[in-house]
Amino acid sequence: MQKLTINKLFICLLLVISSSLIACGGKGGSSAKSASSFEQLQGISVELQSQLDETMSPITLADEIIADFENLPKALSLDPEQFKGVISSALQGEVKLPEGLTGDPVTKLTEFASKLKQFKTSIAATPDNATALVTRIGTSIVKVPVLVTEIETKAKAPVVPMVFSKEDKAKAEKEAAEAKKMSDEIIAKLNGMKTTAMELPNKAKNALTNFSNALKNLGIDNVQALMNAGKSVATEQGEKVVEQNKELVNTAKDLKAGAKDISKLAKDPKGIAKDAVKDVADTAKDTAKDAVEGATK
């Protein structure tokens, strides 16, 4: 009876350890209080949607800027040469306003120049950012069934006083039922986001083409030279994206390994618990040996 109780205890402890590893994204997790597997499942698409919106923003920004090309000179009573000067300087990383401007025109042209600089940097990085996002979404799609398996495995664990109460088990069983229903919907949503992200490089290319044509309509022909000025910034961003991809691949590997451990635990919990007991006993034995040797020196 005592051995059975110990086995149950270690089963639950192992479930908690496995849950923590997944919640922290594999090895090296450092959050003070990790979200549960069910909480992760509920919020898995929220951050990704935010990243998708951010990656799409330069494409939307292109339409706003093209509209400004037509509206701002009229609203601020600028002649074409003055406006072209503002655009050219902004694309080269500076803000040079026509002399004699004061008040509201200064504010609006400064905001416009800032918007241009932001567009130039972000549109150049959009293809790489979109590629990284596709990888991140793919990793999350893989993570969904891993989380569901972990939630269901926890629900099947036996009640152990002070470790896994009846209330804990009831909550785990409820979450397992909800997780099963949620998973298909979440994966469908993530797949939709992935499709959208995969379309962004072409949309960014089209946005840049429309932007370039609009500049040429204003009489600015050296578009390529202006867009290449300070290109090292976009290149540096691209290198960061490559490093992020490497981290995502490693995270996916950790998730896959975690899924195998959870599956093994579900199939043979007593065997896993037995191994855990042996590991603890061996560690205790080694610690005692070290203590004795330290005391005799």
C-alpha positions in Angstrom: 0.0 0.0 0.0 2.8 2.4 0.9 4.6 1.6 -2.4 1.4 2.3 -4.3 1.1 5.7 -2.5 4.7 6.6 -3.4 4.1 5.6 -7.0 1.0 7.8 -7.2 2.9 10.7 -5.6 5.7 10.5 -8.1 3.2 10.2 -11.0 1.7 13.5 -10.0 5.0 15.1 -9.4 6.2 14.1 -12.8 3.0 15.5 -14.3 3.8 18.8 -12.7 7.4 18.7 -13.8 6.4 17.9 -17.4 3.8 20.7 -17.4 6.4 23.2 -16.2 8.9 22.2 -18.9 6.3 22.7 -21.6 5.0 25.9 -20.1 8.5 27.4 -20.1 9.2 26.5 -23.7 11.5 23.6 -23.0 14.9 23.8 -21.2 16.0 27.1 -19.8 12.5 28.4 -18.8 12.8 31.1 -16.2 9.3 32.6 -15.6 8.4 32.9 -11.9 4.9 31.5 -12.4 4.3 29.6 -15.6 0.8 29.4 -17.2 -0.9 26.1 -17.0 -1.2 24.0 -20.1 -4.9 24.9 -20.3 -4.1 28.6 -20.0 -1.5 28.3 -22.7 -4.0 26.6 -25.0 -6.6 29.3 -24.4 -4.1 32.1 -25.3 -1.9 30.4 -27.9 -3.3 32.5 -30.8 -3.5 35.9 -29.0 0.2 36.8 -29.2 0.5 35.4 -32.7 -2.5 37.5 -33.9 -0.7 40.6 -32.5 2.5 39.7 -34.3 0.5 39.1 -37.6 -1.1 42.5 -37.3 2.3 44.1 -36.7 3.9 42.3 -39.7 1.0 43.5 -41.9 1.2 47.1 -40.7 3.8 48.3 -43.3 1.4 47.1 -46.1 -1.4 49.2 -44.6 0.9 52.1 -44.0 1.8 52.2 -47.7 -1.9 53.1 -48.6 -1.9 55.8 -46.0 1.3 57.3 -47.3 0.1 57.2 -50.9 -3.0 59.1 -49.8 -0.8 61.6 -48.0 1.2 62.2 -51.3 -2.0 63.7 -52.7 -3.6 65.3 -49.7 -0.8 66.9 -47.7 0.6 69.4 -50.3 -2.9 70.8 -50.8 -3.7 70.9 -47.1 -0.4 72.6 -46.2 -0.1 74.8 -49.4 3.2 73.3 -50.3 4.6 73.6 -53.8 5.8 70.3 -55.5 9.5 70.9 -55.0 9.1 71.6 -51.3 7.2 68.4 -50.8 9.6 66.4 -52.9 12.4 67.7 -50.7 10.7 66.5 -47.5 10.1 63.0 -49.0 13.7 62.6 -50.3 15.3 63.7 -47.0 13.0 61.4 -44.9 13.8 58.4 -47.1 17.5 59.2 -46.5 16.9 59.1 -42.7 16.6 62.9 -42.1 13.8 65.3 -41.6 14.3 68.5 -43.6 11.4 70.9 -43.6 10.9 73.9 -45.9 12.1 77.2 -44.4 9.6 79.5 -42.8 7.1 76.8 -41.8 5.6 77.2 -38.3 2.8 75.7 -36.2 0.5 72.9 -37.5 2.3 72.4 -40.8 5.5 71.6 -39.0 3.8 69.1 -36.8 2.0 67.4 -39.7 5.1 67.2 -42.0 7.2 65.9 -39.1 4.7 63.1 -38.5 4.6 62.4 -42.2 8.4 62.2 -42.4 8.5 59.8 -39.4 5.8 57.7 -41.1 7.9 57.5 -44.3 11.1 56.4 -42.4 9.1 53.8 -40.5 7.6 52.5 -43.8 11.0 52.2 -45.5 12.6 50.2 -42.7 9.6 48.0 -42.0 8.6 47.2 -45.6 12.1 46.0 -46.3 12.0 43.6 -43.3 8.4 42.4 -44.0 9.3 39.2 -46.1 11.8 38.0 -43.4 9.4 38.9 -40.6 6.6 37.0 -42.4 8.8 33.9 -42.9 9.7 33.9 -39.2 6.0 34.3 -38.3 5.0 31.3 -40.5 7.6 29.2 -38.6 6.3 30.5 -35.3 2.7 29.7 -36.2 3.8 26.2 -37.4 5.5 25.6 -34.0 2.3 26.6 -32.2 0.2 24.2 -34.4 2.5 21.4 -33.3 2.2 22.6 -29.7 -1.6 22.4 -29.6 -1.9 18.5 -29.5 1.0 18.4 -27.0 -0.9 20.7 -24.6 -4.1 18.7 -25.1 -2.3 15.4 -24.3 -0.7 17.0 -21.2 -4.1 18.3 -20.1 -5.8 14.9 -20.6 -2.9 13.0 -18.9 -3.3 15.2 -15.8 -7.0 14.5 -15.7 -6.3 10.8 -15.6 -3.9 11.0 -12.7 -5.1 9.5 -9.4 -6.1 11.7 -6.4 -3.3 12.0 -3.9 -4.0 14.1 -0.7 -2.0 17.3 -0.4 -0.7 16.9 -4.0 -3.7 16.3 -6.3 -7.0 16.8 -4.5 -10.5 15.7 -5.7 -11.2 19.4 -6.6 -8.0 19.5 -8.6 -9.0 16.3 -10.4 -12.5 17.6 -11.1 -11.0 20.8 -12.5 -8.5 18.9 -14.6 -11.3 16.7 -16.0 -13.4 19.7 -17.0 -10.4 21.3 -18.6 -9.6 18.1 -20.5 -13.2 18.0 -21.9 -13.0 21.7 -23.0 -9.5 21.3 -24.4 -10.7 18.6 -26.7 -13.4 20.8 -28.1 -11.2 23.9 -28.4 -8.2 22.2 -30.1 -9.8 21.8 -33.6 -11.0 25.4 -33.6 -7.6 26.7 -32.4 -5.7 24.7 -35.1 -8.1 26.0 -37.8 -7.5 29.6 -36.6 -3.8 29.1 -36.6 -3.8 27.6 -40.1 -5.8 30.6 -41.3 -3.2 32.9 -39.8 -0.4 30.9 -41.4 -2.0 31.3 -44.8 -2.3 35.0 -44.3 1.3 35.3 -43.2 2.5 33.3 -46.2 0.8 35.8 -48.5 2.5 38.8 -46.9 5.8 38.8 -48.9 3.9 39.2 -52.2 1.6 41.8 -50.6 4.7 43.7 -49.4 6.2 43.5 -52.9 3.0 44.9 -54.4 2.8 47.7 -51.7 6.4 48.7 -52.5 5.6 48.8 -56.3 2.5 51.0 -55.7 4.7 53.2 -53.4 7.4 53.5 -56.0 4.9 54.4 -58.8 3.3 57.1 -56.6 6.8 58.6 -56.0 7.4 58.7 -59.7 4.1 60.4 -60.3 5.4 63.1 -58.0 8.5 63.5 -60.1 10.9 61.5 -57.9 12.7 59.1 -60.2 15.7 57.9 -58.0 13.3 55.7 -56.0 15.7 52.7 -55.8 18.6 54.8 -54.6 16.4 56.3 -51.9 15.1 53.0 -50.7 18.6 51.5 -50.6 20.0 54.3 -48.5 20.7 52.9 -45.0 19.8 49.4 -46.2 22.1 48.0 -43.5 19.3 48.6 -40.9 17.0 46.2 -42.8 19.8 43.7 -43.3 20.5 43.7 -39.5 16.8 43.0 -38.9 16.9 40.1 -41.3 19.9 38.6 -39.4 17.9 38.8 -36.2 15.0 37.0 -37.8 17.4 34.2 -38.9 18.5 33.8 -35.3 14.9 33.8 -34.1 14.2 31.0 -36.6 17.0 28.9 -35.1 15.5 29.3 -31.6 12.0 28.4 -32.9 13.4 25.2 -34.4 15.0 24.3 -31.1 11.7 25.0 -29.3 9.9 22.7 -31.7 12.4 19.9 -30.9 11.9 20.4 -27.2 8.1 20.2 -27.7 8.4 17.0 -29.6 10.6 15.5 -26.9 8.2 16.7 -24.3 5.3 15.0 -26.1 7.1 11.7 -26.2 7.8 11.9 -22.4 4.1 12.7 -21.8 3.0 9.8 -24.0 5.4 7.5 -22.3 4.1 8.6 -18.9 0.5 7.9 -20.0 1.3 4.4 -21.2 3.5 3.3 -18.2 3.1 5.6 -15.2 4.3 3.0 -12.7 7.4 2.3 -14.7 8.2 6.0 -14.9 7.5 6.5 -11.2 9.8 3.6 -10.4 12.6 5.2 -12.4 12.0 8.5 -10.6 12.2 6.8 -7.2 15.5 5.1 -8.2 16.9 8.4 -9.4 15.9 10.1 -6.1 17.3 7.2 -4.1 20.6 7.3 -6.0 20.9 11.1 -5.5 20.2 10.8 -1.8 22.9 8.0 -1.6 25.5 10.1 -3.4 24.7 13.1 -1.2 25.0 11.1 2.0 28.4 9.7 0.7 29.7 13.1 0.0 28.6 14.3 3.4 30.4 11.5 5.2 33.6 12.0 3.1 33.4 15.8 3.9 33.0 15.1 7.6 36.1 12.8 7.8 38.4 15.2 6.0 
